[in-house]
Amino acid sequence: MSSARKQVDLRLFDNTRTFDPGAGAVKRTIWYFVNAIIFQNPAFPFRSPKPTLLRLFGARVGKGVVIHPNVNIKFPWRLHIGDHSWIGQRVWLDNLDQLTIGNNVVISQGALIIQGSHDYKKVDYPTYTKPVVLEDGCWIGAGAMVTLGVTVKSHAVLAAGSVATKDLDAYMIYQGNPAMPVRERVMG
């Protein structure tokens, strides 16, 4: 490797230049504790107060939403969940950008929605984000990952452990890393 090549220098990292969390320090701090005590806590089994708490922090949450224990939600003020959607245990919604979850969406146990990354081409490693959309009726399988900028179209399925790095077509089942279409989703 040539010594003239630039190298990452994390001392130059300044997230305040490249990333806006969308809320002030007080709101973010209060949310941190609510998230830790109520949402991330596997010993907090009650589902009914969670949609109301999300709404108090600026989320748009429809009716009949089910959020299981041990769910991590980064910024509720950047979250929209439609009616009758389910979020399973150990799901991580790393919604650094707008996350739109449609109606009747299932996000299974241990799934990750990742909406931020770093520009590896720059020495100061700045953060960048992109929105994610999970359209009506789609299913994100257990341990699957949806990455920034992806739209999972209506009734698409991302199989367990798979990674979506590009948009998924409607009514298709995807599997693998990167996720590839394997068959059509036929519903009876």
C-alpha positions in Angstrom: 0.0 0.0 0.0 1.3 3.4 -1.0 2.0 5.7 2.0 0.5 8.6 -0.2 -3.0 7.1 0.2 -5.3 8.9 2.5 -6.5 7.0 5.6 -9.6 7.2 7.7 -9.1 9.6 10.6 -12.0 9.3 13.1 -10.6 12.2 15.1 -12.1 14.3 12.2 -15.6 12.8 12.6 -18.2 15.4 13.5 -21.7 14.1 13.3 -23.1 17.6 14.0 -22.0 18.7 10.5 -23.5 15.9 8.5 -26.5 14.6 10.5 -29.6 16.3 12.1 -31.3 14.0 14.6 -34.6 15.9 14.1 -35.1 16.8 17.8 -33.4 18.7 20.5 -31.2 17.2 23.2 -33.9 17.2 25.9 -36.4 15.3 23.8 -33.7 12.9 22.6 -32.6 12.3 26.2 -36.1 11.7 27.5 -36.8 9.3 24.6 -33.6 7.5 25.3 -34.9 6.6 28.8 -38.5 5.8 27.7 -37.0 3.6 24.9 -34.7 1.7 27.4 -37.3 1.3 30.1 -40.5 0.6 28.1 -39.5 -0.6 24.6 -36.2 -2.3 24.8 -36.9 -3.9 28.2 -37.7 -7.6 27.7 -39.3 -7.6 31.1 -41.9 -5.0 30.1 -44.7 -7.2 28.6 -47.4 -4.6 28.1 -48.1 -3.7 24.5 -51.0 -1.2 24.9 -49.1 1.9 26.1 -46.5 1.7 23.4 -48.4 3.3 20.5 -49.5 6.1 22.7 -46.0 6.8 23.9 -44.7 6.8 20.3 -47.4 9.4 19.4 -46.3 11.6 22.4 -42.8 11.7 20.8 -44.1 12.6 17.3 -44.7 9.2 15.6 -47.8 8.7 13.5 -49.2 5.4 14.6 -52.4 3.7 13.3 -54.9 1.6 15.1 -54.3 -2.0 16.2 -50.4 -1.7 16.1 -48.7 -4.5 18.1 -45.2 -3.8 19.5 -43.6 -6.7 21.3 -41.0 -6.4 24.1 -37.3 -5.7 23.5 -37.8 -3.4 20.5 -35.3 -0.6 19.8 -36.7 2.5 18.1 -34.1 5.2 17.4 -36.2 8.3 16.6 -40.0 8.0 16.9 -40.5 11.5 15.4 -39.3 9.9 12.1 -41.7 7.0 12.3 -45.0 6.3 10.6 -46.8 3.0 11.2 -50.1 2.2 9.5 -53.0 0.2 10.9 -52.7 -3.4 12.3 -48.9 -3.8 11.8 -46.8 -6.0 14.1 -43.3 -5.5 15.3 -41.7 -8.6 16.9 -39.2 -9.1 19.7 -35.6 -7.8 19.3 -36.5 -5.7 16.2 -34.2 -2.7 15.8 -35.7 0.2 13.9 -32.6 2.3 13.4 -34.6 5.1 11.8 -32.2 7.9 11.4 -34.4 9.0 8.5 -38.1 8.7 7.7 -39.4 5.1 8.2 -42.8 4.4 6.8 -44.4 1.2 7.7 -47.7 0.5 5.9 -50.9 -1.3 7.0 -50.7 -5.0 8.0 -46.9 -5.2 7.9 -45.1 -7.8 9.9 -41.5 -7.2 11.1 -40.5 -10.5 12.7 -38.1 -11.2 15.6 -34.6 -9.9 15.4 -35.1 -8.0 12.1 -33.1 -4.8 11.5 -34.2 -1.7 9.6 -30.9 0.2 9.0 -31.2 3.8 7.6 -27.8 5.2 8.1 -24.2 4.6 7.1 -20.9 6.4 6.6 -19.2 7.6 3.5 -16.2 5.3 3.4 -14.6 7.4 0.6 -14.0 10.4 2.9 -11.4 10.5 5.7 -13.8 12.0 8.2 -16.4 9.2 7.7 -19.5 11.4 7.6 -22.9 9.9 8.3 -25.6 9.8 5.6 -29.1 8.5 5.7 -32.0 7.5 3.4 -35.7 6.8 4.0 -37.1 3.3 4.0 -40.7 2.3 3.0 -42.4 -1.0 4.0 -45.6 -1.0 1.9 -48.9 -2.6 3.0 -48.9 -6.3 3.7 -45.2 -6.9 3.4 -43.4 -9.3 5.7 -39.8 -8.9 7.0 -38.7 -12.3 8.2 -36.9 -13.1 11.4 -33.3 -11.8 11.5 -33.7 -10.2 8.1 -32.2 -6.7 7.3 -33.5 -3.9 5.2 -30.9 -1.3 4.4 -31.2 2.4 3.7 -33.1 3.7 0.8 -35.0 0.4 0.2 -38.7 0.2 -0.6 -40.3 -3.2 0.1 -43.3 -3.1 -2.1 -46.8 -4.3 -1.3 -47.0 -7.8 0.0 -43.4 -8.7 -0.7 -41.7 -11.1 1.6 -38.1 -10.9 2.8 -37.2 -14.4 4.1 -35.6 -15.0 7.4 -31.9 -13.9 7.6 -32.0 -12.2 4.2 -30.6 -8.8 3.4 -32.5 -6.3 1.2 -30.1 -3.8 -0.4 -32.4 -2.9 -3.3 -36.2 -2.4 -3.7 -38.3 -5.5 -3.5 -41.1 -6.0 -6.1 -44.7 -6.4 -5.0 -46.0 -9.9 -4.3 -42.5 -11.5 -4.6 -40.6 -13.6 -2.1 -36.9 -12.7 -1.7 -34.2 -14.7 -0.1 -30.4 -14.5 0.5 -27.7 -11.9 0.8 -28.2 -9.9 -1.2 -31.9 -10.8 -1.4 -32.9 -12.2 -4.8 -36.5 -13.1 -5.9 -37.2 -16.8 -5.5 -40.9 -17.0 -6.3 -44.2 -15.1 -6.4 -46.3 -14.7 -3.3 -49.6 -16.3 -4.0 -52.3 -15.7 -1.3 -55.5 -17.7 -0.9 
